[in-house]
Amino acid sequence: MEGNDAARAAERVARESYGRLVAFLAARTRDVAGAEDALAEAFAAALRMWPVEGVPHNPDAWLLTVARRRQTDALRRRTTRRAGEEHLIMMADEIEAAAETPDEIPDRRLALMFACAHPAIERGMRAPLILQTILGLTAIDIAAAFLIPPATMGQRLVRAKTRIKDAGIPFAIPDKEELPERLDAVLDAIYAAYAKGWAEIGDAASAALADEAIWLGRLVVSLLPDEPEAKGVLALMLYTEARRAARRSPDGAYVPLEEQDTSLWDDSQIGLAEALLRAANAGGPSGRYQIEAAIQSAHVARRTLGAETWPAIFALYDHLLALSASPVVALNRAMALAELEGPAAALAAIEPLAADKRMADYQPHWAARGHLLARAGRKDEAREALTLALGLTTDTAVRHYLQGQIAKLADA
């Protein structure tokens, strides 16, 4: 097999199975970092051996067996007591049995997610930790999503993994009274993963990440059917995913929401999202994700039915801002305000965000500001803001779109 084919096969398995294998390897030892290291060595071995020997019939089983050997070797070097040896034998037997029946490898991802959301873990690190352990995202990717410097994020992730091991945090879905606090972090991680997969629209791996997030959302809803916010986050993802096909023109150009062909929207996903949102709203007070899903529902009604929903959208953002105090929500609220009171009012509303250091490298802030300034006729300032947004954009299609917006300012 060609080396590139083997690399692609390893990448596919990593994308599809990484979190499941890490969760299984770490479940007994609670050593998440050790499980990640062992699996990384297994993937490195795959890249060396698969081009020569071919991709095995059961890649998951192959990786699990190799990772188990690395893991037990590492544990044996640190363990000399008989009890430790017995523990190693028990763990090895369990993993060996799982490797022989890869289709029956227990899926402990949800249990690992709740371990990462344990109260012993720093609150702000629970969702980032889930993103790295379950989906294998890098500290750089996670830092961008949470507006934290990458080096700081990396250090905090290491400390959080050590905390799971040192505190002996169990891999289990918590009791009902402990669930609300920990569920928030699980849902935050799932949606952050989806948002990353949604933002990078030209990349197949990103689409797969969005699919994985939706799968995890479905899993949480199926296991916790009485939790309204679980339904809310799944509804939110399905509303936005329904528009994926309309976000690019036939020639690959970026198409903003207001210009999308709604006939390309996936009606079945929208219908499922509507049903989930109704069920969530009937289940209790509205939380963040229910509100965000309601905003997306209002956009659907506005674009497909011609309903005048901007007042409702603005009111929902007001409520959401009161719940979260998020600068991102404040930015989106201002864009809704522009539709009701014009760009000058929106620009006044986002002016305080200029003092927030996190906004300096946040691309949507500059893109929104540039759009509002252009609508207000302040061309030079709009060009400056859009140029900053352009410099922070990695997606080629969005870059071309912004370049077009800048060119229009020159022609006007």
TIKE-263214 format. One line per 10 residues: number of its first residue (from 1); their letters; for each residue x, y negated, z negated of C-alpha. Coordinates in steps of 0.05 Angstrom, whole numbers. Each point is the difference from the previous one (the first is absolute). Example, Ala and Ser with C-alpha at 12.3 -4.5 7.8 and 13.67 -1.06 7.14 Angstrom:
1	AS	246 90 -156 ~ 27 -69 13 .
This chain:
1	MEGNDAARAA	0 0 0 ~ 25 -70 16 ~ 22 -42 -59 ~ -52 -53 15 ~ -56 52 -1 ~ 24 27 -67 ~ 3 -70 -28 ~ -70 -15 24 ~ -25 65 -31 ~ 33 -17 -67 .
11	ERVARESYGR	-29 -70 3 ~ -70 27 14 ~ 5 49 -59 ~ 26 -55 -44 ~ -58 -45 18 ~ -52 54 -9 ~ 27 38 -59 ~ 49 -44 -39 ~ -47 -19 -57 ~ -29 70 -6 .
21	LVAFLAARTR	69 31 -6 ~ 26 -52 -49 ~ -61 7 -44 ~ 7 76 -1 ~ 74 -2 -14 ~ -7 -51 -56 ~ -62 28 -33 ~ 35 47 -48 ~ 65 -40 -13 ~ -33 -70 2 .
31	DVAGAEDALA	66 -21 32 ~ -26 -40 59 ~ 69 -27 20 ~ 30 70 -3 ~ -57 27 44 ~ 11 -57 50 ~ 76 14 1 ~ -11 74 11 ~ -50 -12 56 ~ 47 -51 32 .
41	EAFAAALRMW	55 53 1 ~ -49 49 30 ~ -17 -48 56 ~ 74 -13 12 ~ 10 75 5 ~ -58 4 50 ~ 33 -52 44 ~ 64 41 0 ~ -30 69 9 ~ -65 -8 41 .
51	PVEGVPHNPD	36 -23 63 ~ 41 64 -2 ~ -50 51 -29 ~ -65 -31 24 ~ -57 -30 -41 ~ -26 54 -47 ~ -71 27 7 ~ -18 -29 -68 ~ 41 -64 -8 ~ -31 -16 -68 .
61	AWLLTVARRR	20 68 -28 ~ 71 -8 27 ~ 7 -69 -31 ~ -31 22 -65 ~ 48 59 -6 ~ 62 -42 14 ~ -23 -56 -46 ~ -14 51 -55 ~ 71 27 4 ~ 28 -71 -4 .
71	QTDALRRRTT	-46 -16 -58 ~ 15 62 -40 ~ 75 -8 12 ~ -3 -71 -27 ~ -42 21 -60 ~ 46 59 -15 ~ 60 -46 -2 ~ -35 -42 -53 ~ -31 58 -38 ~ 37 52 -42 .
81	RRAGEEHLIM	-51 24 -51 ~ -38 64 11 ~ -67 -36 -2 ~ 24 -43 57 ~ 20 61 40 ~ -68 31 -11 ~ -32 -64 23 ~ 42 1 63 ~ -20 71 15 ~ -74 -15 -9 .
91	MADEIEAAAE	5 -62 44 ~ 40 37 54 ~ -50 57 1 ~ -59 -48 8 ~ 34 -38 57 ~ 23 64 34 ~ -72 26 -1 ~ -25 -66 28 ~ 53 1 55 ~ -24 69 22 .
101	TPDEIPDRRL	-71 -26 9 ~ 9 -73 23 ~ -74 -9 17 ~ -15 11 -73 ~ 51 -48 -30 ~ -40 -35 -55 ~ -12 -72 17 ~ 22 -38 -62 ~ 4 -69 32 ~ -60 -28 -37 .
111	ALMFACAHPA	28 26 -66 ~ 67 -33 16 ~ -36 -65 17 ~ -33 -1 -67 ~ 66 16 -34 ~ 30 -61 35 ~ -59 -41 -26 ~ 10 22 -73 ~ -1 -56 -53 ~ 73 16 -17 .
121	IERGMRAPLI	19 -27 69 ~ 6 -76 8 ~ -67 -24 27 ~ 29 -36 60 ~ 41 61 21 ~ -56 51 1 ~ -24 -11 71 ~ 70 -10 29 ~ 22 65 -34 ~ -58 37 32 .
131	LQTILGLTAI	18 -28 68 ~ 71 26 -4 ~ -13 68 -31 ~ -62 19 40 ~ 14 -34 67 ~ 76 -6 -1 ~ -1 -76 14 ~ 66 -36 -11 ~ 11 -52 -54 ~ 6 -52 56 .
141	DIAAAFLIPP	-68 18 28 ~ -33 0 -68 ~ 33 -65 -21 ~ -29 -35 61 ~ -70 25 -18 ~ 5 -24 -72 ~ 38 -64 14 ~ 59 22 -44 ~ 75 -3 20 ~ 23 68 26 .
151	ATMGQRLVRA	58 7 -50 ~ -46 -14 -58 ~ -51 50 27 ~ 53 54 8 ~ 24 -8 -72 ~ -70 2 -28 ~ -18 62 40 ~ 61 37 -29 ~ -20 -19 -71 ~ -72 21 12 .
161	KTRIKDAGIP	20 69 25 ~ 46 9 -60 ~ -58 -19 -45 ~ -44 56 27 ~ 54 51 -17 ~ 21 -29 -68 ~ -71 -10 -24 ~ -23 69 23 ~ -59 -30 37 ~ -46 56 22 .
171	FAIPDKEELP	-21 10 73 ~ -76 0 -10 ~ -62 -39 14 ~ -14 -38 -65 ~ -60 6 -45 ~ -60 -44 16 ~ 17 -52 -53 ~ 70 -9 28 ~ -21 -1 73 ~ -18 -72 15 .
181	ERLDAVLDAI	68 -31 -16 ~ 38 53 38 ~ -48 4 59 ~ 14 -73 17 ~ 73 14 14 ~ -17 62 42 ~ -49 -40 43 ~ 49 -58 6 ~ 53 48 27 ~ -47 33 49 .
191	YAAYAKGWAE	-22 -67 27 ~ 71 -28 3 ~ 20 61 41 ~ -59 -11 46 ~ 15 -74 8 ~ 71 16 22 ~ -25 50 50 ~ -52 -49 25 ~ 47 -60 7 ~ 51 35 44 .
201	IGDAASAALA	-49 15 56 ~ 48 21 54 ~ 33 57 -37 ~ -23 72 -1 ~ 31 13 -69 ~ -39 -59 -28 ~ -65 27 28 ~ 17 66 -33 ~ 12 -37 -66 ~ -69 -32 6 .
211	DEAIWLGRLV	-31 68 12 ~ 36 28 -61 ~ -27 -57 -43 ~ -70 13 24 ~ 9 74 -15 ~ 22 -17 -71 ~ -59 -46 -7 ~ -47 56 21 ~ 34 46 -50 ~ -9 -48 -58 .
221	VSLLPDEPEA	-74 -11 18 ~ -12 75 4 ~ 33 13 -67 ~ -29 -61 -35 ~ -68 -9 32 ~ -27 -45 -55 ~ 54 -54 7 ~ -28 -59 40 ~ 68 -32 15 ~ 25 65 32 .
231	KGVLALMLYT	-58 -4 49 ~ 15 -74 8 ~ 72 9 22 ~ -19 56 48 ~ -55 -43 30 ~ 49 -58 8 ~ 50 44 37 ~ -53 29 45 ~ -28 -69 18 ~ 68 -23 23 .
241	EARRAARRSP	21 66 32 ~ -63 -3 42 ~ 30 -60 36 ~ 67 32 16 ~ -15 13 74 ~ -21 -72 11 ~ 63 -32 -29 ~ 39 9 64 ~ -19 -19 71 ~ 11 52 56 .
251	DGAYVPLEEQ	69 -31 12 ~ 19 5 -74 ~ -12 -73 -19 ~ -22 -16 -71 ~ -75 -18 -5 ~ -23 -39 -63 ~ -66 18 -33 ~ -39 -58 32 ~ 19 23 70 ~ -9 75 -8 .
261	DTSLWDDSQI	-47 40 44 ~ -48 27 -51 ~ -22 56 47 ~ 68 31 -16 ~ -14 2 -74 ~ -13 69 -28 ~ -73 1 -20 ~ 5 66 -38 ~ 55 -27 -46 ~ -40 -64 -11 .
271	GLAEALLRAA	-62 40 -17 ~ 39 42 -50 ~ 30 -63 -30 ~ -69 -31 -8 ~ -26 62 -35 ~ 60 2 -47 ~ -9 -74 -16 ~ -73 9 -17 ~ 16 59 -45 ~ 56 -39 -33 .
281	NAGGPSGRYQ	-44 -60 -14 ~ -54 46 -29 ~ 52 31 -47 ~ 19 -60 -42 ~ 28 -71 -1 ~ 39 -21 62 ~ 75 4 -5 ~ 54 -27 46 ~ -6 52 54 ~ -76 -1 2 .
291	IEAAIQSAHV	4 -75 11 ~ 52 6 55 ~ -41 54 33 ~ -61 -45 -4 ~ 40 -55 35 ~ 16 49 57 ~ -73 20 4 ~ -18 -74 8 ~ 51 -7 56 ~ -32 60 35 .
301	ARRTLGAETW	-69 -32 -6 ~ 27 -66 25 ~ 35 28 61 ~ -49 55 20 ~ -67 -32 -19 ~ 16 -74 4 ~ -19 -9 -73 ~ 22 -64 -35 ~ 42 32 -55 ~ 55 -51 -11 .
311	PAIFALYDHL	-34 -28 -63 ~ -5 71 -29 ~ 73 14 19 ~ 23 -63 -35 ~ -41 16 -62 ~ 29 70 -2 ~ 71 -28 5 ~ -17 -48 -57 ~ -21 59 -43 ~ 62 40 21 .
321	LALSASPVVA	46 -58 -16 ~ -30 -6 -70 ~ 15 74 -10 ~ 70 3 28 ~ 31 -70 1 ~ 38 26 61 ~ 33 -50 47 ~ -18 47 58 ~ -73 -4 -19 ~ 6 -76 -6 .
331	LNRAMALAEL	28 -2 71 ~ -57 42 27 ~ -51 -42 -38 ~ 28 -62 33 ~ -8 30 69 ~ -74 13 -16 ~ -6 -71 -26 ~ 26 -26 67 ~ -60 31 34 ~ -47 -37 -47 .
341	EGPAAALAAI	33 -67 -12 ~ 55 -5 52 ~ 76 6 1 ~ 14 -61 -44 ~ -37 31 -59 ~ 36 66 10 ~ 68 -33 4 ~ -14 -37 -65 ~ -20 67 -32 ~ 65 35 18 .
351	EPLAADKRMA	46 -58 -16 ~ 14 27 -71 ~ 26 65 32 ~ 60 -38 27 ~ 28 0 -71 ~ -6 76 -5 ~ 69 29 17 ~ -32 65 22 ~ -32 -36 59 ~ 66 -23 29 .
361	DYQPHWAARG	11 67 34 ~ -73 20 7 ~ -15 0 75 ~ -76 -6 -5 ~ 8 -64 -41 ~ 37 -35 55 ~ -44 28 56 ~ -63 -23 -36 ~ 30 -68 -15 ~ 22 -8 72 .
371	HLLARAGRKD	-70 19 25 ~ -33 -51 -46 ~ 49 -55 17 ~ -12 12 75 ~ -76 -5 -11 ~ 11 -65 -38 ~ 40 -28 59 ~ 65 -4 -39 ~ 41 30 56 ~ 71 -10 -25 .
381	EAREALTLAL	-15 29 -68 ~ -38 57 32 ~ 59 16 45 ~ 47 1 -60 ~ -46 47 -40 ~ -12 47 59 ~ 75 2 14 ~ 12 22 -72 ~ -54 53 8 ~ 33 23 64 .
391	GLTTDTAVRH	66 9 -35 ~ -32 43 -54 ~ -37 44 50 ~ 27 69 18 ~ -58 24 44 ~ 16 -14 73 ~ -73 -11 20 ~ -12 -49 -57 ~ 65 -37 19 ~ -26 -9 71 .
401	YLQGQIAKLA	-66 -24 -26 ~ 33 -52 -45 ~ 45 -22 57 ~ -62 -11 41 ~ -31 -42 -55 ~ 63 -43 -4 ~ 0 -8 76 ~ -72 -24 -2 ~ 20 -56 -48 ~ 53 -23 49 .
411	DA	-51 -1 58 ~ -55 -35 -39 .
